[in-house]
């Protein structure tokens, strides 16, 4: 995610409910104090290498959308997977 999603509520959702790592860069704000447990933690140990991997994922998704279009005709997941494999 990019800086537009930098809020403590989103970090809590990702880390506590989804059980995933949230790697969102902090927005630059006028006040220097950083609020929130996860935002403070990210400020200290932000992993830029892992964050830059998102470009690879976005490129792959873009290629898939250009090749197959943005929609699938099949309704069931099993048939959607078949549709992607056949194209």
Biopython code that builds the backbone (N, CA, C, O; Angstrom):
import numpy as np
from Bio.PDB.StructureBuilder import StructureBuilder

atoms = [
    (1, "UNK", "N", (0.834, -1.169, 0.000)),
    (1, "UNK", "CA", (0.000, 0.000, 0.000)),
    (1, "UNK", "C", (0.881, 1.235, 0.000)),
    (1, "UNK", "O", (2.034, 1.201, 0.429)),
    (2, "UNK", "N", (0.321, 2.310, -0.484)),
    (2, "UNK", "CA", (1.107, 3.535, -0.490)),
    (2, "UNK", "C", (0.738, 4.416, 0.701)),
    (2, "UNK", "O", (-0.050, 4.016, 1.558)),
    (3, "UNK", "N", (1.310, 5.609, 0.748)),
    (3, "UNK", "CA", (1.169, 6.487, 1.905)),
    (3, "UNK", "C", (-0.268, 6.911, 2.180)),
    (3, "UNK", "O", (-0.589, 7.298, 3.303)),
    (4, "UNK", "N", (-1.126, 6.848, 1.188)),
    (4, "UNK", "CA", (-2.514, 7.240, 1.372)),
    (4, "UNK", "C", (-3.262, 6.354, 2.345)),
    (4, "UNK", "O", (-4.302, 6.758, 2.866)),
    (5, "UNK", "N", (-2.762, 5.155, 2.604)),
    (5, "UNK", "CA", (-3.398, 4.213, 3.513)),
    (5, "UNK", "C", (-2.758, 4.187, 4.890)),
    (5, "UNK", "O", (-3.000, 3.263, 5.666)),
    (6, "UNK", "N", (-1.949, 5.179, 5.202)),
    (6, "UNK", "CA", (-1.241, 5.221, 6.477)),
    (6, "UNK", "C", (-2.155, 5.718, 7.589)),
    (6, "UNK", "O", (-2.282, 6.923, 7.807)),
    (7, "UNK", "N", (-2.782, 4.794, 8.282)),
    (7, "UNK", "CA", (-3.547, 5.126, 9.482)),
    (7, "UNK", "C", (-3.439, 3.944, 10.442)),
    (7, "UNK", "O", (-3.265, 2.801, 10.020)),
    (8, "UNK", "N", (-3.542, 4.226, 11.696)),
    (8, "UNK", "CA", (-3.406, 3.169, 12.697)),
    (8, "UNK", "C", (-4.532, 2.141, 12.563)),
    (8, "UNK", "O", (-4.317, 0.954, 12.806)),
    (9, "UNK", "N", (-5.729, 2.588, 12.178)),
    (9, "UNK", "CA", (-6.856, 1.668, 12.026)),
    (9, "UNK", "C", (-6.575, 0.620, 10.954)),
    (9, "UNK", "O", (-6.910, -0.551, 11.131)),
    (10, "UNK", "N", (-5.975, 1.024, 9.864)),
    (10, "UNK", "CA", (-5.652, 0.076, 8.790)),
    (10, "UNK", "C", (-4.562, -0.888, 9.235)),
    (10, "UNK", "O", (-4.620, -2.077, 8.924)),
    (11, "UNK", "N", (-3.573, -0.387, 9.957)),
    (11, "UNK", "CA", (-2.520, -1.265, 10.477)),
    (11, "UNK", "C", (-3.099, -2.303, 11.433)),
    (11, "UNK", "O", (-2.722, -3.474, 11.383)),
    (12, "UNK", "N", (-4.009, -1.880, 12.298)),
    (12, "UNK", "CA", (-4.648, -2.808, 13.240)),
    (12, "UNK", "C", (-5.442, -3.867, 12.477)),
    (12, "UNK", "O", (-5.368, -5.051, 12.805)),
    (13, "UNK", "N", (-6.197, -3.454, 11.468)),
    (13, "UNK", "CA", (-6.974, -4.390, 10.662)),
    (13, "UNK", "C", (-6.074, -5.437, 10.012)),
    (13, "UNK", "O", (-6.365, -6.632, 10.069)),
    (14, "UNK", "N", (-4.988, -4.991, 9.398)),
    (14, "UNK", "CA", (-4.094, -5.901, 8.691)),
    (14, "UNK", "C", (-3.381, -6.835, 9.666)),
    (14, "UNK", "O", (-3.324, -8.043, 9.437)),
    (15, "UNK", "N", (-2.849, -6.297, 10.727)),
    (15, "UNK", "CA", (-2.026, -7.106, 11.630)),
    (15, "UNK", "C", (-2.826, -7.982, 12.584)),
    (15, "UNK", "O", (-2.447, -9.129, 12.820)),
    (16, "UNK", "N", (-3.911, -7.476, 13.134)),
    (16, "UNK", "CA", (-4.636, -8.229, 14.157)),
    (16, "UNK", "C", (-5.763, -9.078, 13.588)),
    (16, "UNK", "O", (-5.985, -10.194, 14.058)),
    (17, "UNK", "N", (-6.475, -8.580, 12.592)),
    (17, "UNK", "CA", (-7.601, -9.340, 12.063)),
    (17, "UNK", "C", (-7.186, -10.255, 10.909)),
    (17, "UNK", "O", (-7.603, -11.412, 10.853)),
    (18, "UNK", "N", (-6.372, -9.742, 9.995)),
    (18, "UNK", "CA", (-5.948, -10.537, 8.837)),
    (18, "UNK", "C", (-4.703, -11.359, 9.158)),
    (18, "UNK", "O", (-4.422, -12.348, 8.481)),
    (19, "UNK", "N", (-3.959, -10.958, 10.181)),
    (19, "UNK", "CA", (-2.714, -11.630, 10.595)),
    (19, "UNK", "C", (-1.649, -11.575, 9.492)),
    (19, "UNK", "O", (-1.043, -12.591, 9.156)),
    (20, "UNK", "N", (-1.431, -10.389, 8.941)),
    (20, "UNK", "CA", (-0.431, -10.181, 7.895)),
    (20, "UNK", "C", (0.465, -9.014, 8.305)),
    (20, "UNK", "O", (0.178, -8.309, 9.273)),
    (21, "UNK", "N", (1.543, -8.821, 7.565)),
    (21, "UNK", "CA", (2.438, -7.694, 7.825)),
    (21, "UNK", "C", (1.947, -6.478, 7.053)),
    (21, "UNK", "O", (1.627, -6.573, 5.868)),
    (22, "UNK", "N", (1.891, -5.348, 7.724)),
    (22, "UNK", "CA", (1.531, -4.105, 7.041)),
    (22, "UNK", "C", (2.815, -3.318, 6.805)),
    (22, "UNK", "O", (3.506, -2.929, 7.746)),
    (23, "UNK", "N", (3.112, -3.095, 5.551)),
    (23, "UNK", "CA", (4.308, -2.337, 5.194)),
    (23, "UNK", "C", (3.842, -1.130, 4.395)),
    (23, "UNK", "O", (3.825, -1.143, 3.164)),
    (24, "UNK", "N", (3.467, -0.095, 5.120)),
    (24, "UNK", "CA", (2.949, 1.133, 4.528)),
    (24, "UNK", "C", (3.863, 2.268, 4.972)),
    (24, "UNK", "O", (4.043, 2.468, 6.173)),
    (25, "UNK", "N", (4.446, 3.021, 4.033)),
    (25, "UNK", "CA", (5.314, 4.127, 4.454)),
    (25, "UNK", "C", (4.510, 5.205, 5.171)),
    (25, "UNK", "O", (3.341, 5.427, 4.858)),
    (26, "UNK", "N", (5.131, 5.862, 6.122)),
    (26, "UNK", "CA", (4.461, 6.901, 6.884)),
    (26, "UNK", "C", (4.348, 8.181, 6.064)),
    (26, "UNK", "O", (5.272, 8.560, 5.344)),
    (27, "UNK", "N", (3.203, 8.834, 6.188)),
    (27, "UNK", "CA", (3.024, 10.129, 5.536)),
    (27, "UNK", "C", (3.836, 11.184, 6.268)),
    (27, "UNK", "O", (4.029, 11.099, 7.481)),
    (28, "UNK", "N", (4.305, 12.165, 5.537)),
    (28, "UNK", "CA", (5.033, 13.278, 6.137)),
    (28, "UNK", "C", (3.989, 14.286, 6.612)),
    (28, "UNK", "O", (3.182, 14.778, 5.823)),
    (29, "UNK", "N", (4.013, 14.581, 7.891)),
    (29, "UNK", "CA", (3.027, 15.488, 8.481)),
    (29, "UNK", "C", (3.728, 16.657, 9.142)),
    (29, "UNK", "O", (4.925, 16.603, 9.422)),
    (30, "UNK", "N", (2.974, 17.708, 9.386)),
    (30, "UNK", "CA", (3.545, 18.891, 10.023)),
    (30, "UNK", "C", (4.032, 18.589, 11.433)),
    (30, "UNK", "O", (5.112, 19.021, 11.838)),
    (31, "UNK", "N", (3.219, 17.840, 12.173)),
    (31, "UNK", "CA", (3.650, 17.488, 13.532)),
    (31, "UNK", "C", (4.622, 16.302, 13.457)),
    (31, "UNK", "O", (4.458, 15.402, 12.632)),
    (32, "UNK", "N", (5.588, 16.316, 14.290)),
    (32, "UNK", "CA", (6.640, 15.299, 14.250)),
    (32, "UNK", "C", (6.307, 14.064, 15.069)),
    (32, "UNK", "O", (6.924, 13.016, 14.877)),
    (33, "UNK", "N", (5.350, 14.163, 15.971)),
    (33, "UNK", "CA", (4.992, 13.047, 16.852)),
    (33, "UNK", "C", (4.211, 11.991, 16.071)),
    (33, "UNK", "O", (3.278, 12.315, 15.337)),
    (34, "UNK", "N", (4.592, 10.752, 16.233)),
    (34, "UNK", "CA", (3.940, 9.642, 15.550)),
    (34, "UNK", "C", (3.040, 8.928, 16.546)),
    (34, "UNK", "O", (3.499, 8.473, 17.594)),
    (35, "UNK", "N", (1.744, 8.832, 16.212)),
    (35, "UNK", "CA", (0.774, 8.178, 17.081)),
    (35, "UNK", "C", (0.528, 6.757, 16.610)),
    (35, "UNK", "O", (0.634, 6.462, 15.420)),
    (36, "UNK", "N", (0.206, 5.893, 17.529)),
    (36, "UNK", "CA", (-0.161, 4.524, 17.194)),
    (36, "UNK", "C", (0.985, 3.552, 17.362)),
    (36, "UNK", "O", (2.131, 3.836, 17.015)),
    (37, "UNK", "N", (0.643, 2.397, 17.903)),
    (37, "UNK", "CA", (1.629, 1.347, 18.181)),
    (37, "UNK", "C", (2.322, 0.859, 16.910)),
    (37, "UNK", "O", (3.550, 0.791, 16.857)),
    (38, "UNK", "N", (1.539, 0.523, 15.891)),
    (38, "UNK", "CA", (2.116, -0.049, 14.670)),
    (38, "UNK", "C", (2.803, 1.012, 13.812)),
    (38, "UNK", "O", (3.787, 0.715, 13.135)),
    (39, "UNK", "N", (2.302, 2.224, 13.835)),
    (39, "UNK", "CA", (2.956, 3.297, 13.082)),
    (39, "UNK", "C", (4.322, 3.617, 13.679)),
    (39, "UNK", "O", (5.277, 3.857, 12.941)),
    (40, "UNK", "N", (4.423, 3.622, 15.008)),
    (40, "UNK", "CA", (5.719, 3.853, 15.661)),
    (40, "UNK", "C", (6.692, 2.732, 15.333)),
    (40, "UNK", "O", (7.872, 2.970, 15.074)),
    (41, "UNK", "N", (6.181, 1.509, 15.347)),
    (41, "UNK", "CA", (7.022, 0.352, 15.041)),
    (41, "UNK", "C", (7.539, 0.430, 13.603)),
    (41, "UNK", "O", (8.710, 0.145, 13.350)),
    (42, "UNK", "N", (6.680, 0.811, 12.668)),
    (42, "UNK", "CA", (7.101, 0.934, 11.274)),
    (42, "UNK", "C", (8.110, 2.062, 11.089)),
    (42, "UNK", "O", (9.026, 1.955, 10.273)),
    (43, "UNK", "N", (7.944, 3.132, 11.841)),
    (43, "UNK", "CA", (8.894, 4.244, 11.737)),
    (43, "UNK", "C", (10.305, 3.792, 12.106)),
    (43, "UNK", "O", (11.288, 4.257, 11.529)),
    (44, "UNK", "N", (10.392, 2.889, 13.065)),
    (44, "UNK", "CA", (11.696, 2.405, 13.518)),
    (44, "UNK", "C", (12.273, 1.367, 12.568)),
    (44, "UNK", "O", (13.462, 1.416, 12.253)),
    (45, "UNK", "N", (11.455, 0.430, 12.105)),
    (45, "UNK", "CA", (11.979, -0.701, 11.332)),
    (45, "UNK", "C", (11.266, -0.893, 9.987)),
    (45, "UNK", "O", (10.795, -1.992, 9.696)),
    (46, "UNK", "N", (11.180, 0.154, 9.171)),
    (46, "UNK", "CA", (10.552, 0.060, 7.855)),
    (46, "UNK", "C", (11.489, -0.674, 6.897)),
    (46, "UNK", "O", (12.642, -0.276, 6.729)),
    (47, "UNK", "N", (10.998, -1.746, 6.269)),
    (47, "UNK", "CA", (11.798, -2.561, 5.359)),
    (47, "UNK", "C", (11.545, -2.120, 3.922)),
    (47, "UNK", "O", (10.564, -2.532, 3.304)),
    (48, "UNK", "N", (12.429, -1.284, 3.396)),
    (48, "UNK", "CA", (12.260, -0.719, 2.062)),
    (48, "UNK", "C", (12.364, -1.791, 0.972)),
    (48, "UNK", "O", (11.696, -1.681, -0.057)),
    (49, "UNK", "N", (13.172, -2.803, 1.174)),
    (49, "UNK", "CA", (13.329, -3.872, 0.179)),
    (49, "UNK", "C", (12.018, -4.634, 0.002)),
    (49, "UNK", "O", (11.592, -4.892, -1.123)),
    (50, "UNK", "N", (11.387, -4.989, 1.106)),
    (50, "UNK", "CA", (10.099, -5.680, 1.035)),
    (50, "UNK", "C", (9.040, -4.774, 0.425)),
    (50, "UNK", "O", (8.220, -5.232, -0.370)),
    (51, "UNK", "N", (9.046, -3.502, 0.784)),
    (51, "UNK", "CA", (8.063, -2.560, 0.235)),
    (51, "UNK", "C", (8.219, -2.435, -1.279)),
    (51, "UNK", "O", (7.220, -2.340, -1.993)),
    (52, "UNK", "N", (9.441, -2.435, -1.773)),
    (52, "UNK", "CA", (9.673, -2.284, -3.208)),
    (52, "UNK", "C", (9.244, -3.513, -4.007)),
    (52, "UNK", "O", (9.086, -3.427, -5.225)),
    (53, "UNK", "N", (9.053, -4.648, -3.346)),
    (53, "UNK", "CA", (8.558, -5.836, -4.043)),
    (53, "UNK", "C", (7.132, -5.655, -4.535)),
    (53, "UNK", "O", (6.688, -6.374, -5.430)),
    (54, "UNK", "N", (6.417, -4.707, -3.960)),
    (54, "UNK", "CA", (5.046, -4.466, -4.401)),
    (54, "UNK", "C", (4.997, -4.032, -5.854)),
    (54, "UNK", "O", (4.004, -4.278, -6.538)),
    (55, "UNK", "N", (6.049, -3.391, -6.335)),
    (55, "UNK", "CA", (6.103, -3.009, -7.751)),
    (55, "UNK", "C", (6.072, -4.238, -8.649)),
    (55, "UNK", "O", (5.446, -4.213, -9.708)),
    (56, "UNK", "N", (6.736, -5.304, -8.242)),
    (56, "UNK", "CA", (6.744, -6.546, -9.021)),
    (56, "UNK", "C", (5.338, -7.125, -9.082)),
    (56, "UNK", "O", (4.884, -7.542, -10.148)),
    (57, "UNK", "N", (4.650, -7.154, -7.957)),
    (57, "UNK", "CA", (3.294, -7.696, -7.902)),
    (57, "UNK", "C", (2.352, -6.852, -8.759)),
    (57, "UNK", "O", (1.543, -7.400, -9.509)),
    (58, "UNK", "N", (2.447, -5.533, -8.655)),
    (58, "UNK", "CA", (1.582, -4.660, -9.444)),
    (58, "UNK", "C", (1.840, -4.818, -10.938)),
    (58, "UNK", "O", (0.905, -4.735, -11.734)),
    (59, "UNK", "N", (3.082, -5.043, -11.329)),
    (59, "UNK", "CA", (3.403, -5.265, -12.738)),
    (59, "UNK", "C", (2.776, -6.556, -13.232)),
    (59, "UNK", "O", (2.216, -6.589, -14.328)),
    (60, "UNK", "N", (2.858, -7.612, -12.449)),
    (60, "UNK", "CA", (2.275, -8.901, -12.838)),
    (60, "UNK", "C", (0.757, -8.773, -12.990)),
    (60, "UNK", "O", (0.191, -9.272, -13.963)),
    (61, "UNK", "N", (0.102, -8.115, -12.044)),
    (61, "UNK", "CA", (-1.351, -7.932, -12.127)),
    (61, "UNK", "C", (-1.712, -7.110, -13.359)),
    (61, "UNK", "O", (-2.704, -7.402, -14.027)),
    (62, "UNK", "N", (-0.927, -6.097, -13.663)),
    (62, "UNK", "CA", (-1.178, -5.274, -14.845)),
    (62, "UNK", "C", (-1.061, -6.087, -16.129)),
    (62, "UNK", "O", (-1.878, -5.936, -17.037)),
    (63, "UNK", "N", (-0.053, -6.946, -16.206)),
    (63, "UNK", "CA", (0.128, -7.792, -17.391)),
    (63, "UNK", "C", (-1.042, -8.755, -17.549)),
    (63, "UNK", "O", (-1.535, -8.957, -18.658)),
    (64, "UNK", "N", (-1.486, -9.345, -16.454)),
    (64, "UNK", "CA", (-2.625, -10.270, -16.503)),
    (64, "UNK", "C", (-3.878, -9.545, -16.972)),
    (64, "UNK", "O", (-4.625, -10.081, -17.790)),
    (65, "UNK", "N", (-4.123, -8.341, -16.473)),
    (65, "UNK", "CA", (-5.304, -7.578, -16.876)),
    (65, "UNK", "C", (-5.243, -7.196, -18.351)),
    (65, "UNK", "O", (-6.260, -7.249, -19.042)),
    (66, "UNK", "N", (-4.064, -6.812, -18.844)),
    (66, "UNK", "CA", (-3.948, -6.457, -20.271)),
    (66, "UNK", "C", (-4.158, -7.664, -21.157)),
    (66, "UNK", "O", (-4.764, -7.560, -22.224)),
    (67, "UNK", "N", (-3.661, -8.808, -20.723)),
    (67, "UNK", "CA", (-3.759, -10.009, -21.547)),
    (67, "UNK", "C", (-5.159, -10.604, -21.538)),
    (67, "UNK", "O", (-5.668, -11.000, -22.587)),
    (68, "UNK", "N", (-5.794, -10.672, -20.360)),
    (68, "UNK", "CA", (-7.075, -11.366, -20.241)),
    (68, "UNK", "C", (-8.261, -10.436, -20.045)),
    (68, "UNK", "O", (-9.400, -10.902, -20.071)),
    (69, "UNK", "N", (-8.047, -9.173, -19.856)),
    (69, "UNK", "CA", (-9.144, -8.272, -19.535)),
    (69, "UNK", "C", (-9.343, -8.216, -18.034)),
    (69, "UNK", "O", (-8.728, -8.979, -17.288)),
    (70, "UNK", "N", (-10.194, -7.321, -17.598)),
    (70, "UNK", "CA", (-10.369, -7.123, -16.157)),
    (70, "UNK", "C", (-11.480, -7.980, -15.575)),
    (70, "UNK", "O", (-11.639, -8.020, -14.355)),
    (71, "UNK", "N", (-12.251, -8.664, -16.407)),
    (71, "UNK", "CA", (-13.361, -9.444, -15.884)),
    (71, "UNK", "C", (-13.267, -10.897, -16.324)),
    (71, "UNK", "O", (-12.686, -11.216, -17.362)),
    (72, "UNK", "N", (-13.837, -11.744, -15.533)),
    (72, "UNK", "CA", (-13.970, -13.162, -15.871)),
    (72, "UNK", "C", (-15.450, -13.455, -16.076)),
    (72, "UNK", "O", (-16.304, -12.861, -15.418)),
    (73, "UNK", "N", (-15.749, -14.365, -16.985)),
    (73, "UNK", "CA", (-17.144, -14.706, -17.260)),
    (73, "UNK", "C", (-17.668, -15.769, -16.292)),
    (73, "UNK", "O", (-18.861, -15.795, -15.988)),
    (74, "UNK", "N", (-16.809, -16.620, -15.821)),
    (74, "UNK", "CA", (-17.223, -17.718, -14.938)),
    (74, "UNK", "C", (-17.605, -17.174, -13.564)),
    (74, "UNK", "O", (-17.035, -16.191, -13.090)),
    (75, "UNK", "N", (-18.573, -17.823, -12.936)),
    (75, "UNK", "CA", (-19.012, -17.400, -11.607)),
    (75, "UNK", "C", (-18.333, -18.184, -10.493)),
    (75, "UNK", "O", (-17.983, -17.612, -9.461)),
    (76, "UNK", "N", (-18.146, -19.461, -10.684)),
    (76, "UNK", "CA", (-17.523, -20.294, -9.650)),
    (76, "UNK", "C", (-16.005, -20.166, -9.722)),
    (76, "UNK", "O", (-15.425, -20.024, -10.798)),
    (77, "UNK", "N", (-15.384, -20.218, -8.558)),
    (77, "UNK", "CA", (-13.929, -20.064, -8.478)),
    (77, "UNK", "C", (-13.204, -21.107, -9.314)),
    (77, "UNK", "O", (-12.247, -20.786, -10.019)),
    (78, "UNK", "N", (-13.652, -22.347, -9.239)),
    (78, "UNK", "CA", (-13.011, -23.427, -9.994)),
    (78, "UNK", "C", (-13.030, -23.122, -11.497)),
    (78, "UNK", "O", (-12.036, -23.334, -12.191)),
    (79, "UNK", "N", (-14.154, -22.630, -11.986)),
    (79, "UNK", "CA", (-14.267, -22.297, -13.408)),
    (79, "UNK", "C", (-13.478, -21.040, -13.764)),
    (79, "UNK", "O", (-12.988, -20.919, -14.887)),
    (80, "UNK", "N", (-13.348, -20.110, -12.833)),
    (80, "UNK", "CA", (-12.535, -18.918, -13.074)),
    (80, "UNK", "C", (-11.075, -19.306, -13.255)),
    (80, "UNK", "O", (-10.389, -18.775, -14.129)),
    (81, "UNK", "N", (-10.601, -20.231, -12.428)),
    (81, "UNK", "CA", (-9.214, -20.691, -12.543)),
    (81, "UNK", "C", (-9.003, -21.363, -13.895)),
    (81, "UNK", "O", (-7.979, -21.147, -14.545)),
    (82, "UNK", "N", (-9.964, -22.172, -14.318)),
    (82, "UNK", "CA", (-9.873, -22.824, -15.627)),
    (82, "UNK", "C", (-9.854, -21.804, -16.746)),
    (82, "UNK", "O", (-9.097, -21.951, -17.705)),
    (83, "UNK", "N", (-10.678, -20.768, -16.637)),
    (83, "UNK", "CA", (-10.750, -19.729, -17.664)),
    (83, "UNK", "C", (-9.409, -19.013, -17.803)),
    (83, "UNK", "O", (-8.958, -18.749, -18.917)),
    (84, "UNK", "N", (-8.777, -18.703, -16.685)),
    (84, "UNK", "CA", (-7.474, -18.016, -16.730)),
    (84, "UNK", "C", (-6.423, -18.935, -17.344)),
    (84, "UNK", "O", (-5.603, -18.487, -18.145)),
    (85, "UNK", "N", (-6.437, -20.216, -16.976)),
    (85, "UNK", "CA", (-5.439, -21.162, -17.495)),
    (85, "UNK", "C", (-5.605, -21.399, -18.989)),
    (85, "UNK", "O", (-4.615, -21.600, -19.691)),
    (86, "UNK", "N", (-6.838, -21.378, -19.488)),
    (86, "UNK", "CA", (-7.087, -21.655, -20.903)),
    (86, "UNK", "C", (-6.744, -20.475, -21.808)),
    (86, "UNK", "O", (-6.449, -20.666, -22.988)),
    (87, "UNK", "N", (-6.780, -19.281, -21.276)),
    (87, "UNK", "CA", (-6.465, -18.116, -22.112)),
    (87, "UNK", "C", (-5.002, -18.019, -22.235)),
    (87, "UNK", "O", (-4.496, -17.112, -22.895)),
]
sb = StructureBuilder()
sb.init_structure("model")
sb.init_model(0)
sb.init_chain("A")
sb.init_seg("    ")
for serial, (resi, resn, name, xyz) in enumerate(atoms, 1):
    if name == "N":
        sb.init_residue(resn, " ", resi, " ")
    sb.init_atom(name, np.array(xyz, "f"), 0.0, 1.0, " ", f" {name:<3s}", serial, name[0])
structure = sb.get_structure()
